[in-house]
Amino acid sequence: MPRIKNNSVREIFLVTLAAIVLLASNVFFVTISKVHLRSGQDLSGYANSANYVHEINKALRGNIYDRNGSVIAQDSRTYNIICILDPNRPAVEGTIAHVADKEGTAEILSKVLRMDYDKILDYLNQDVYQTELGYGGRKLSKAVKDEIESYDLPGIEFTDSVQRIYPMGQFASNLIGYAQSDDTGSTTGRMGIELYLDPYLSGTDGSRTYQADEYGYVLPGMKEEVISARNGNHVYLTLDAGIQESLEEGMKTTMGLYQTQRVWGGAMEIATGKVIAWGQSPSFDPNTLENITDYTNTGAQMAYEPGSTMKSFVWAATINENRYDETMVTDGNQFCFNGDEYNNPVRTYSTDNIGCIYNAGEKQYGMVDLDHGMIYSLNTVAATLENELITPDIYLAYLKKFGFFSNVDTDGLPESSGLLNFTYAYDKMNLSFGQGSTATMLQLFQAYSAIFSDGTMVKPYFVESVRDSYDNSIIYQAETTVKGNPITEETARHMQRIMYRVINDEDGTAKWYRIPECDMIAKTGTSEVAINGSYENARTITSVMCAMPADNPQVLAYYAFEADNAKDSHYYVDAQKNFFRKIAVTYGFAEGSSTSPQPETPAETVELSEMPSLINHSIDYAQRKLSAAGASVYVLGEGQSVIRQYPQPLETLATGQRVFLLTDTQSFLMPDLTGWTRKDVAGLWDATGFGFQLSGTGKVVSQSIPPGTAVTKGTEIRVVFE
């Protein structure tokens, strides 16, 4: 390696020293004279008022998706225009920092924002330091912001904000919950999954620190420190948006039909424990947070007397104890009893008794076999099983094995463990047919997973995974949790055979719930709700638990409602049947069940595919790619290429699903939304980024913008569902 000569070293040293001296003198000169040495620019306006500015760059909260990637909750970053009007704001290197050409600026902004020119000019002619432009200059998309910035308009700046939106509106709201901005502008979970998973969903804010003058203008050549924000993680739930929408529609129908106090229900995969639907009514729209009357997640937090759906467990316990004889007959009229020394009910036919148990409506059936005790849902036969074939203590031990009177403990949800009344003979008797003690829907899901399977009981869960929002890597992945085997496979299969007759026999209590897509197994329930400790003039809870298909149960579904007067409550059940049919169609049970009756109408064939990436492609190309999938394509705007799409690339695309392709960020022709679901409208909202105001549930019955009307940015679009 050659050596550097001494004179070269000296030259380098002298040049470096000169540069240091020049820089130091420049800083000294600026400090004393407040004039830039090289350019001669007067910096006194900066130097006298310089201060350090620390800005927070808000991180985006992670999205919440359903199992197919449909957005349930997401952050939307929008921008507001700020117009600096004060001519005293100092220029830097000849570039002015306020709106000097008001007419030219108003002309450009009126075209980009589709606002009235004179209205903008009125804003710009105000005698104020700065101004905004009203509604038309707020909540702008990034595309609009970028377009305005491309004109390099002096004095035009932007502030940004983040808003949590829920495109599907009232959608499992008491489970999902909501998030809101606090005093610092950070969005935090306040209820439901938004609250429980807040540590995963919340991001880490970034920051920018710089030196600026009194007008907020950045000083030239000063150091700037920027720390990037880190967005939150995405959460994928087990819910299926299509099935959930069917449940939401059904609950609204039931509310109107029976003038109910409340409705609740859901569905779950039996083998995995994945909850695919979960809802209640009344509920609320997390976008508006109006009229919230109940923050309770009914299915997990409301313990109630479930009624005859509990009879399945006294039957299962008796069968599992090898005390069940299908040929045995028993009194189906009444069960009068006294209490023994342990307060256990003992049947007596004497008038000297402490009480009698009757069937619903005090209907008498004479001598019946045990199977028909379940098929007819007889309280008298349930009492016989509990108190003569097994004992109340044995029955209670089985209920605890099935998970009753203990928390299910899933996904951090607050829940009730239920209340056990098991002191007196009446308490023990009532337990056999689901009165007196309480349980939750979540517990019923868990317990019935054993009866509907091979005896294996699994824990229900809602959170499928948590994924990194940048590279989609898995941070948390749920797995099926087996909670035990309270009964044998033989007992479970025996129970399924009886429950098949409950819905398929002509005198079964669940016969009105049959659907054409596939056979089911089921158990109905009707219970009284005590008011102020009394059952006189009590309200009733009507419920049904079913599983499908009958020959190989894969999905269970439950539906319940409370009403003052629910006559024929197991007869007018179209809402429930539509919910069950949606499950059957979604899972393809109509094709796979050999015992299915012929459907009254042809079953819908739904094929699933993967949504392609269409961004920056031509409309012709996009339509060709989507034609094979059988999608219903809506082109929004008059552009020639796709700039946004819904669904997003790689999401699931179903036959007949509405697909939205945006070609213009400023306007599009309003489609006819009549009959659309919330999911459909949410897709349009997501694709356009325009402001929608949704109210009601069900399907669209009215829209504020008529079909075929050109909708411009800033227009509020009101949509009503019924």
C-alpha positions in Angstrom: 0.0 0.0 0.0 1.6 3.5 -1.0 2.4 6.0 1.7 0.8 9.5 1.7 3.3 12.3 1.4 3.6 14.8 4.2 2.7 17.8 2.0 -0.6 16.1 1.1 -1.4 15.6 4.7 -0.8 19.3 5.4 -3.1 20.4 2.5 -5.9 18.2 3.7 -5.5 19.6 7.2 -5.6 23.2 6.0 -8.7 22.7 3.9 -10.6 21.0 6.7 -9.5 23.8 9.1 -10.7 26.5 6.8 -14.1 24.8 6.4 -14.5 24.5 10.2 -13.6 28.2 10.6 -16.0 29.3 7.9 -18.9 27.3 9.4 -18.1 28.6 12.9 -18.0 32.1 11.7 -21.2 31.7 9.8 -23.0 30.4 13.0 -21.4 33.2 15.0 -22.4 35.8 12.4 -26.0 34.5 12.3 -26.1 34.5 16.1 -24.9 38.1 16.4 -26.3 39.8 13.3 -29.2 37.5 12.5 -28.2 37.6 8.8 -27.2 34.5 6.8 -23.5 35.1 5.9 -23.5 33.4 2.5 -26.8 34.6 1.1 -27.3 37.8 3.1 -30.9 36.8 4.0 -32.4 38.5 7.1 -33.1 35.7 9.6 -34.1 37.9 12.5 -37.8 36.8 12.1 -36.7 33.2 12.7 -34.0 33.8 15.2 -36.1 35.9 17.5 -38.9 33.5 17.6 -37.4 30.1 17.0 -38.7 27.2 19.1 -38.7 23.4 19.0 -41.8 21.8 17.7 -42.7 18.2 18.6 -45.5 16.6 16.5 -47.1 13.2 17.0 -47.7 11.0 14.0 -50.6 8.8 15.0 -50.3 5.1 14.4 -53.2 3.4 12.8 -55.1 0.9 14.9 -55.2 -2.7 13.5 -58.2 -3.8 11.5 -60.7 -6.4 12.7 -61.8 -8.9 10.0 -64.2 -11.8 9.8 -63.0 -15.3 8.9 -63.1 -14.4 5.1 -61.3 -11.1 5.4 -64.3 -8.8 5.3 -63.6 -5.6 7.3 -65.5 -5.3 10.6 -63.5 -2.4 12.1 -60.7 -0.2 10.6 -59.0 3.1 11.0 -59.5 5.7 8.3 -56.8 8.5 8.0 -58.3 11.6 6.6 -56.9 15.1 5.9 -58.2 18.6 6.5 -57.0 21.7 4.5 -55.5 24.6 6.4 -55.0 27.8 4.4 -52.5 30.3 5.9 -53.7 33.8 5.0 -51.4 36.1 7.0 -48.9 37.9 4.6 -46.6 38.5 7.6 -45.6 34.9 7.6 -41.9 35.1 6.5 -40.9 33.7 3.1 -37.9 31.4 2.9 -35.4 31.7 0.0 -38.0 33.7 -2.0 -40.8 31.2 -1.5 -43.9 32.8 0.1 -45.6 30.8 2.9 -49.1 32.2 2.7 -51.9 32.3 0.1 -51.0 35.3 -2.0 -52.8 34.4 -5.3 -56.3 33.9 -3.8 -58.1 33.7 -7.1 -55.8 31.2 -8.6 -55.8 29.1 -5.5 -59.6 29.1 -5.3 -59.8 28.1 -9.0 -57.6 25.0 -8.5 -59.2 24.0 -5.2 -62.7 24.3 -6.6 -61.9 21.9 -9.4 -60.2 19.3 -7.2 -62.7 19.5 -4.3 -65.7 20.0 -6.5 -66.6 23.1 -4.4 -68.1 26.4 -5.5 -65.3 28.8 -6.5 -67.0 31.9 -4.9 -67.4 30.0 -1.6 -63.7 29.1 -1.5 -62.8 32.7 -2.4 -64.9 34.0 0.5 -62.9 31.7 2.9 -59.6 33.0 1.5 -60.6 36.7 1.8 -61.1 36.5 5.5 -59.0 38.8 7.7 -57.6 35.9 9.9 -54.2 34.2 10.2 -55.5 30.9 8.8 -58.8 29.3 7.8 -60.3 25.9 6.9 -62.8 25.4 4.0 -65.8 24.0 5.8 -67.1 20.5 5.2 -65.8 20.3 1.7 -62.2 20.7 2.9 -62.4 18.1 5.6 -61.9 14.3 5.7 -60.1 14.2 2.4 -58.6 11.0 1.2 -54.8 10.7 0.6 -55.4 10.7 -3.1 -57.1 14.1 -3.0 -54.4 15.4 -0.7 -51.7 14.3 -3.1 -53.4 15.9 -6.0 -53.6 19.2 -4.3 -50.0 19.1 -3.2 -49.0 18.4 -6.8 -49.9 22.1 -7.6 -47.4 23.4 -5.0 -49.9 26.0 -3.8 -48.2 28.4 -1.3 -49.9 28.6 2.1 -51.9 25.4 1.6 -51.2 22.8 4.3 -52.9 19.8 5.9 -53.7 18.3 9.2 -54.5 14.7 9.6 -56.8 12.7 11.8 -57.7 9.1 12.4 -61.3 7.9 12.8 -62.4 4.4 13.8 -65.1 3.1 11.4 -67.3 0.0 11.4 -68.4 -0.5 7.8 -71.0 -3.2 8.7 -72.6 -1.0 11.4 -74.6 -3.1 13.9 -72.7 -6.3 13.5 -72.1 -8.4 16.6 -71.7 -5.0 18.3 -71.9 -6.2 21.9 -69.1 -8.7 21.1 -66.9 -6.5 18.9 -67.4 -3.4 21.1 -66.0 -0.1 20.0 -62.9 2.1 20.2 -62.8 5.9 20.6 -60.2 8.7 20.6 -59.1 10.0 23.9 -58.0 13.5 24.9 -54.6 12.9 23.2 -56.1 11.8 20.0 -55.1 8.2 20.5 -57.8 5.6 19.7 -58.3 3.0 22.4 -60.7 0.1 22.9 -63.6 0.9 25.2 -65.7 -2.3 25.0 -65.7 -5.8 23.7 -63.0 -7.3 21.6 -61.7 -3.7 20.9 -61.0 -3.5 24.6 -59.8 -7.0 25.4 -57.4 -7.0 22.4 -56.3 -3.4 22.7 -52.7 -4.3 23.4 -52.6 -6.1 20.0 -54.7 -3.6 18.1 -53.0 -0.5 19.3 -50.0 0.8 17.4 -47.1 2.9 18.6 -47.2 6.6 17.6 -44.3 8.2 15.7 -43.0 11.7 16.1 -41.3 14.6 14.3 -39.2 17.1 16.2 -37.9 20.3 14.4 -37.2 24.0 14.9 -39.7 26.4 13.5 -40.5 30.1 13.7 -43.5 31.7 15.4 -45.6 31.0 12.3 -44.8 27.3 12.4 -42.5 27.5 9.4 -39.5 25.1 9.5 -36.1 26.9 9.7 -33.8 26.1 6.8 -30.9 23.8 7.4 -32.0 22.9 10.9 -31.9 19.3 12.2 -35.1 17.4 12.0 -35.7 14.1 13.9 -38.4 11.7 12.7 -39.5 8.5 14.3 -41.9 6.4 12.2 -45.2 5.2 13.6 -45.8 1.5 14.0 -49.3 0.5 13.2 -51.3 -2.0 15.2 -51.8 -5.7 14.4 -54.8 -7.1 12.6 -57.2 -9.4 14.3 -59.1 -12.1 12.4 -62.2 -13.5 14.0 -64.0 -16.8 13.5 -67.3 -15.0 12.6 -68.7 -15.4 9.1 -70.1 -12.1 7.9 -72.8 -13.7 5.7 -74.1 -16.0 8.5 -73.9 -13.1 11.0 -76.0 -10.9 8.8 -78.6 -13.6 8.5 -78.7 -13.8 12.3 -79.0 -10.0 12.6 -81.9 -9.9 10.1 -83.6 -12.7 11.9 -83.4 -11.0 15.3 -84.9 -7.9 13.9 -87.8 -9.9 12.5 -88.4 -11.6 15.9 -88.3 -8.2 17.7 -91.1 -7.0 15.5 -93.2 -10.2 15.5 -93.3 -10.8 19.2 -92.5 -7.4 20.7 -89.7 -9.0 22.5 -87.6 -7.6 25.3 -84.5 -9.2 23.8 -83.3 -11.8 21.2 -79.9 -13.6 21.2 -78.3 -16.4 19.3 -75.3 -17.8 17.5 -73.7 -20.7 15.8 -70.5 -22.7 16.3 -68.4 -25.4 14.5 -68.8 -28.4 16.7 -65.4 -30.0 16.2 -63.3 -26.9 16.4 -65.2 -24.5 18.8 -65.1 -21.7 16.2 -68.0 -19.3 16.8 -69.3 -18.3 13.4 -72.2 -16.1 14.5 -72.9 -14.3 17.8 -75.5 -11.6 18.3 -78.2 -9.9 20.3 -81.0 -7.4 19.9 -81.4 -4.6 20.9 -77.8 -3.7 20.0 -76.1 -0.5 18.7 -74.2 0.9 15.8 -70.6 1.6 16.9 -70.3 4.3 14.3 -72.8 6.5 16.1 -72.9 5.0 19.6 -76.5 6.3 19.8 -79.2 4.7 21.9 -76.9 2.2 23.7 -79.2 0.7 26.4 -77.2 -2.3 27.3 -73.4 -2.8 27.3 -73.8 -6.5 28.2 -72.6 -9.2 25.9 -75.8 -11.2 26.4 -74.5 -14.6 25.2 -71.6 -14.6 27.8 -72.7 -12.3 30.5 -76.4 -12.9 30.9 -77.1 -16.0 33.0 -80.8 -17.1 32.6 -83.0 -20.1 33.3 -82.6 -21.9 29.9 -85.6 -24.2 30.3 -86.0 -27.5 28.4 -82.8 -27.2 26.4 -81.2 -28.4 29.7 -83.2 -31.7 29.6 -80.7 -33.0 27.1 -78.2 -33.3 29.9 -80.4 -35.3 32.3 -81.1 -37.7 29.4 -77.4 -37.9 28.6 -76.4 -38.5 32.3 -79.0 -41.3 32.6 -77.8 -43.0 29.4 -74.2 -42.6 30.3 -74.9 -44.2 33.8 -76.4 -47.2 32.0 -79.8 -46.6 33.7 -81.7 -45.8 30.5 -84.2 -48.4 29.2 -85.9 -47.5 26.0 -88.8 -49.9 26.7 -89.6 -48.4 30.1 -92.7 -46.4 30.4 -93.5 -43.8 33.1 -96.2 -41.4 34.2 -96.4 -38.5 31.8 -99.1 -36.7 33.6 -97.6 -35.3 36.8 -94.8 -35.8 39.3 -95.8 -35.0 42.9 -93.1 -35.3 45.5 -92.0 -34.9 49.1 -88.4 -34.4 50.3 -86.3 -37.0 52.0 -83.8 -36.4 54.8 -81.3 -35.0 52.2 -83.9 -32.8 50.6 -84.1 -35.0 47.5 -87.5 -35.2 45.7 -89.3 -38.5 46.3 -92.4 -39.3 44.1 -95.7 -39.7 45.9 -99.2 -40.2 44.8 -100.6 -38.9 48.1 -102.3 -35.6 48.4 -100.0 -35.0 51.3 -97.0 -33.6 49.3 -94.9 -30.5 49.1 -95.6 -29.9 45.4 -96.2 -31.3 41.9 -94.5 -30.9 38.6 -96.6 -30.7 35.4 -95.9 -30.5 31.8 -96.3 -27.3 29.8 -100.0 -26.2 29.9 -100.5 -29.1 32.4 -101.0 -31.3 29.4 -101.3 -35.0 30.3 -99.8 -37.8 28.2 -100.5 -40.9 30.2 -97.9 -43.6 30.3 -95.0 -42.7 27.9 -91.7 -44.3 27.1 -88.5 -42.4 27.9 -87.7 -41.4 24.3 -91.1 -39.7 23.9 -90.4 -37.9 27.2 -87.6 -36.1 25.2 -89.6 -35.9 21.9 -92.6 -34.3 23.7 -90.2 -32.4 26.1 -92.0 -33.6 29.3 -91.1 -32.1 32.6 -92.6 -35.2 34.3 -90.3 -37.6 32.5 -87.2 -35.4 33.2 -88.1 -35.5 36.9 -88.4 -39.3 36.7 -84.9 -39.6 35.1 -83.2 -37.3 37.6 -84.9 -38.7 40.8 -85.7 -42.3 40.1 -83.2 -43.6 37.5 -80.2 -41.6 38.8 -80.0 -39.1 41.6 -79.9 -35.3 41.8 -76.3 -35.5 43.0 -75.3 -37.6 40.0 -77.1 -35.2 37.7 -75.3 -32.2 39.3 -71.9 -33.9 38.9 -72.6 -34.3 35.2 -73.7 -30.7 34.8 -70.4 -29.7 36.3 -68.6 -32.0 33.9 -70.4 -30.3 31.1 -69.0 -27.0 32.3 -72.1 -25.4 33.9 -71.7 -23.1 36.9 -68.1 -22.3 35.9 -66.6 -19.7 33.5 -65.8 -20.9 30.0 -62.9 -18.5 30.0 -62.5 -17.7 26.4 -60.7 -14.9 24.6 -60.7 -12.6 27.7 -64.5 -12.0 27.5 -66.2 -11.1 30.8 -68.8 -13.7 31.6 -71.2 -15.0 34.2 -70.7 -18.5 35.6 -74.4 -18.9 36.3 -76.2 -19.5 39.6 -76.8 -22.9 41.1 -79.9 -23.4 43.4 -79.5 -26.9 44.9 -80.6 -26.7 48.5 -84.2 -27.7 48.7 -86.2 -30.5 47.0 -87.9 -27.9 44.7 -84.5 -26.6 43.6 -83.3 -30.1 42.7 -86.6 -30.9 40.9 -86.5 -27.6 38.9 -82.9 -28.3 37.8 -84.1 -31.4 35.8 -86.0 -29.2 33.3 -83.9 -26.0 33.4 -85.6 -23.8 35.9 -84.4 -22.3 39.2 -80.7 -22.4 38.2 -79.1 -20.3 35.5 -76.7 -20.8 32.6 -75.3 -18.8 29.6 -75.4 -19.3 25.9 -71.7 -19.6 26.0 -71.9 -22.5 28.4 -74.7 -24.2 26.3 -72.4 -24.0 23.2 -69.6 -25.7 25.1 -71.8 -28.4 26.7 -73.7 -29.3 23.5 -70.5 -29.7 21.6 -70.1 -33.0 23.5 -73.7 -34.2 22.7 -73.4 -33.3 19.0 -70.0 -35.0 18.6 -68.4 -38.2 19.8 -68.7 -37.0 23.4 -65.7 -34.6 23.1 -66.4 -31.2 24.6 -64.6 -28.2 23.1 -64.3 -24.6 24.3 -65.9 -21.9 22.1 -63.7 -19.2 20.8 -64.0 -16.0 18.7 -60.4 -14.9 17.9 -58.8 -16.9 15.1 -55.5 -15.1 14.8 -53.6 -11.9 15.3 -51.3 -11.0 12.4 -48.6 -8.4 11.8 -50.1 -5.6 9.7 -46.9 -5.2 7.6 -45.9 -8.7 6.6 -49.0 -10.7 7.7 -46.9 -12.9 9.9 -48.8 -14.7 12.7 -48.4 -13.3 16.2 -51.2 -15.5 17.7 -52.9 -18.5 16.3 -55.9 -20.0 18.1 -56.2 -23.8 18.5 -59.1 -26.0 19.4 -59.2 -26.6 23.2 -60.7 -29.9 24.4 -62.4 -29.4 27.8 -63.1 -33.1 28.4 -65.3 -36.0 27.6 -68.3 -35.8 29.9 -70.1 -38.7 28.0 -69.0 -41.6 25.9 -69.3 -41.7 22.1 -72.1 -44.3 22.5 -74.1 -42.0 24.7 -73.6 -39.1 22.3 -74.8 -41.1 19.3 -77.8 -42.3 21.4 -78.7 -38.7 22.2 -78.4 -37.7 18.5 -80.9 -40.5 17.5 -83.5 -39.2 20.0 -82.9 -35.6 19.0 -83.4 -36.5 15.4 -86.9 -37.5 16.3 -87.5 -34.3 18.2 -87.5 -32.4 15.0 -88.4 -35.0 12.4 -91.3 -36.9 14.1 -94.7 -35.4 13.3 -95.4 -34.9 17.0 -91.9 -33.7 17.9 -91.7 -30.2 19.6 -89.1 -28.9 17.0 -90.9 -30.0 13.9 -91.6 -26.4 12.8 -87.9 -25.8 12.5 -87.2 -28.2 9.7 -85.4 -26.7 6.6 -85.3 -28.1 3.1 -81.5 -28.0 2.8 -80.7 -30.8 5.2 -82.0 -32.8 8.1 -81.2 -31.5 11.6 -81.3 -32.7 15.2 -82.7 -30.4 17.8 -84.1 -29.6 21.3 -86.6 -26.9 22.0 -86.9 -24.9 25.2 -89.5 -22.7 26.9 -88.8 -21.3 30.3 -90.4 -18.8 32.7 -88.5 -15.7 33.8 -89.2 -14.8 37.4 -90.1 -11.1 37.9 -89.4 -9.8 41.4 -88.9 -13.4 42.6 -92.3 -14.6 41.3 -93.3 -16.7 38.3 -96.9 -15.3 38.3 -97.5 -13.4 35.0 -93.9 -14.2 34.1 -92.3 -13.6 30.8 -91.1 -16.6 28.8 -87.9 -17.5 27.0 -88.4 -19.5 23.8 -85.3 -21.2 22.5 -84.1 -23.9 20.2 -80.7 -25.7 20.0 -80.0 -27.6 16.8 -77.2 -29.2 14.8 -76.7 -30.0 11.2 -76.5 -32.2 9.2 -78.3 -34.9 11.2 -76.1 -37.8 10.0 -72.8 -36.0 10.7 -73.3 -32.9 12.9 -70.8 -30.2 12.1 -72.4 -26.9 13.1 -74.7 -26.1 16.1 -77.0 -23.1 16.2 -79.0 -21.6 19.0 -81.7 -19.0 19.0 -83.6 -17.5 21.9 -85.9 -14.6 22.7 -87.8 -13.3 25.7 -91.3 -11.9 25.5 -94.3 -11.2 27.6 -96.7 -13.3 25.6 -95.2 -15.7 23.2 -98.1 -17.9 22.0 -97.2 -20.1 19.1 -93.6 -19.1 19.7 -92.3 -22.4 18.3 -94.6 -22.1 15.3 -93.8 -18.8 13.6 -90.1 -19.5 13.2 -89.2 -18.2 9.7 -86.5 -16.0 11.2 -84.8 -19.0 12.8 -85.2 -21.1 9.8 -83.6 -18.5 7.5 -80.7 -18.4 9.9 -80.3 -22.2 9.8 -80.7 -22.3 6.0 -77.9 -19.7 5.6 -75.6 -21.9 7.6 -76.6 -25.0 5.6 -76.0 -23.2 2.2 -72.7 -21.7 3.4 -71.3 -25.0 4.5 -72.7 -27.0 1.5 -74.8 -29.3 3.6 -77.6 -29.5 1.0 -75.2 -31.3 -1.3 -73.6 -33.5 1.2 -76.5 -34.9 3.2 -78.0 -38.2 1.9 -81.0 -37.8 4.1 -81.9 -34.3 2.9 -85.5 -33.8 1.6 -85.9 -32.2 -1.8 -85.7 -28.4 -1.4 -88.8 -26.4 -2.1 -86.6 -24.1 -4.3 -83.3 -24.9 -6.0 -80.5 -24.5 -3.5 -78.0 -21.8 -4.3 -74.7 -23.1 -5.5 -71.9 -20.9 -4.1 -68.3 -21.3 -5.4 -65.4 -19.6 -3.7 -62.3 -18.2 -5.4 -59.5 -15.8 -4.6 -59.9 -12.1 -5.4 -57.2 -11.0 -7.9 -55.2 -7.8 -7.7 -56.6 -5.4 -10.2 -55.0 -2.1 -9.1 -53.6 -0.1 -12.1 -55.1 -2.5 -14.6 -57.7 -1.5 -17.2 -61.4 -2.0 -16.7 -61.5 -4.5 -19.6 -58.7 -6.5 -18.0 -60.5 -6.5 -14.6 -63.8 -7.6 -16.0 -62.2 -10.5 -17.9 -60.5 -11.6 -14.7 -63.7 -11.5 -12.8 -66.0 -13.0 -15.4 -65.0 -16.6 -14.5 -65.9 -16.0 -10.8 -69.4 -15.0 -11.6 -69.1 -11.8 -9.6 -71.4 -8.8 -10.0 -69.0 -6.0 -11.0 -69.7 -2.3 -10.3 -67.3 0.2 -12.0 -67.3 3.5 -10.1 -66.2 6.6 -11.9 -65.2 7.4 -15.5 -61.5 6.6 -15.3 -59.8 4.0 -17.5 -58.0 2.0 -14.8 -58.6 0.6 -11.3 -57.3 2.7 -8.4 -59.1 0.9 -5.6 -61.0 -2.3 -5.3 -63.2 -4.3 -3.0 -62.7 -7.1 -2.0 -59.0 -6.7 -1.5 -56.5 -8.9 -3.3 -56.3 -12.5 -2.0 -59.6 -12.2 0.0 -62.3 -14.8 -0.6 -64.7 -14.1 -3.6 -68.0 -15.9 -3.7 -70.3 -16.5 -6.7 -72.6 -13.5 -7.2 -70.7 -11.3 -4.8 -70.7 -7.6 -5.5 -67.3 -6.3 -6.5 -66.5 -2.6 -6.7 -63.8 -1.1 -8.9 -63.0 2.6 -8.3 -61.6 4.6 -11.2 -62.1 8.2 -9.9 -61.7 9.4 -6.3 -64.0 12.4 -6.8 -67.3 11.1 -8.2 -69.3 8.1 -9.3 -72.8 7.3 -10.3 -74.9 6.0 -7.4 -76.1 2.4 -7.9 -79.6 1.3 -6.9 -79.0 -0.1 -3.4 -82.5 -1.5 -2.9 -82.3 -5.0 -1.4 -78.5 -4.7 -0.6 -77.2 -6.0 2.7 -75.0 -4.0 5.1 -72.1 -6.0 3.8 -72.8 -4.9 0.2 -73.0 -1.2 1.3 -69.9 -1.6 3.4 -68.1 -2.8 0.3 -69.2 0.3 -1.6 -68.1 2.5 1.3 -64.8 0.8 1.6 -64.1 1.1 -2.2 -65.0 4.8 -2.5 -64.0 6.2 0.8 -67.1 8.5 0.6 -69.1 9.3 3.7 -72.0 6.9 4.4 -74.5 7.2 7.2 -76.2 3.8 7.8 -79.3 3.2 10.0 -81.3 0.1 10.7 -80.7 -3.5 10.0 -81.7 -6.0 7.3 -81.7 -4.9 3.7 -81.8 -1.4 2.0 -85.2 0.2 1.7 -84.2 3.8 0.9 -81.2 5.9 0.0 -80.8 9.7 0.1 -79.0 9.8 -3.3 -81.2 8.5 -6.2 -79.8 5.8 -8.4 -77.9 7.2 -11.4 -77.1 10.4 -9.7 -73.5 11.7 -9.8 -72.1 11.7 -6.3 -69.2 14.0 -5.5 -66.7 14.0 -2.7 -68.1 15.4 0.5 -71.7 14.4 -0.2 -73.3 12.5 2.7 -75.0 9.3 1.6 -77.7 8.2 3.9 -78.9 4.6 3.7 -81.8 3.0 5.6 -82.1 -0.7 6.2 -85.2 -2.7 7.3 
